[in-house]
């Protein structure tokens, strides 16, 4: 059986510099990702606040911050 689906396609000019994506964070440098991760972990006002009864989803530290990595 086929189910209805919705698709969104975004496009445009490429970014002028490379981007880095980690978890839900998108930035130009690792330092920007580190700052976003720290803000999320601290639940500060930088990323806004959503009233919800569900627990916060923890973001694992970026791989370059992890001291022990599984092989």
C-alpha positions as CSV (number, residue, x, y, z in Angstrom):
1,X,0.0,0.0,0.0
2,X,1.3,3.5,-0.8
3,X,1.1,6.2,1.8
4,X,1.0,10.0,1.0
5,X,4.4,11.7,1.5
6,X,5.6,15.2,1.8
7,X,9.0,16.4,0.6
8,X,10.7,19.7,0.9
9,X,13.6,20.6,-1.4
10,X,15.8,23.5,-0.5
11,X,18.4,24.9,-2.8
12,X,20.5,28.0,-3.5
13,X,24.0,29.2,-3.9
14,X,26.7,27.1,-2.1
15,X,28.1,28.6,1.1
16,X,31.3,30.5,0.4
17,X,33.2,28.5,3.1
18,X,33.0,24.8,4.2
19,X,30.5,24.0,6.9
20,X,30.6,21.5,9.7
21,X,27.6,19.6,11.0
22,X,27.5,17.7,14.3
23,X,24.2,16.4,15.8
24,X,21.8,19.4,15.2
25,X,24.5,22.0,15.0
26,X,25.7,23.6,11.7
27,X,28.7,26.0,11.8
28,X,31.8,27.1,10.0
29,X,34.4,26.0,12.6
30,X,34.8,23.5,15.3
31,X,34.9,26.3,17.8
32,X,31.4,27.4,16.8
33,X,30.2,23.8,17.2
34,X,31.9,23.6,20.6
35,X,30.1,26.8,21.6
36,X,26.7,25.5,20.4
37,X,27.2,22.2,22.2
38,X,28.2,24.0,25.4
39,X,25.1,26.2,25.1
40,X,22.8,23.2,24.6
41,X,24.3,21.3,27.5
42,X,24.1,24.4,29.8
43,X,20.5,25.1,28.5
44,X,21.4,28.7,28.3
45,X,19.3,31.2,26.3
46,X,21.4,31.2,23.1
47,X,19.3,28.4,21.5
48,X,16.0,29.4,23.0
49,X,13.7,27.6,25.3
50,X,10.7,25.3,24.4
51,X,8.2,24.5,27.1
52,X,7.8,20.7,27.1
53,X,7.3,17.9,29.6
54,X,9.8,15.7,27.8
55,X,13.4,15.5,29.0
56,X,16.2,17.3,27.2
57,X,17.9,15.1,24.6
58,X,21.6,15.2,25.5
59,X,24.0,15.9,22.7
60,X,27.1,13.7,22.7
61,X,30.2,15.7,22.6
62,X,31.7,16.1,19.1
63,X,34.2,13.4,18.3
64,X,37.2,15.9,18.5
65,X,36.3,16.4,22.2
66,X,36.0,12.8,23.1
67,X,39.0,11.3,24.8
68,X,38.2,7.6,24.2
69,X,36.7,6.6,20.9
70,X,35.5,3.2,19.9
71,X,37.3,1.6,17.0
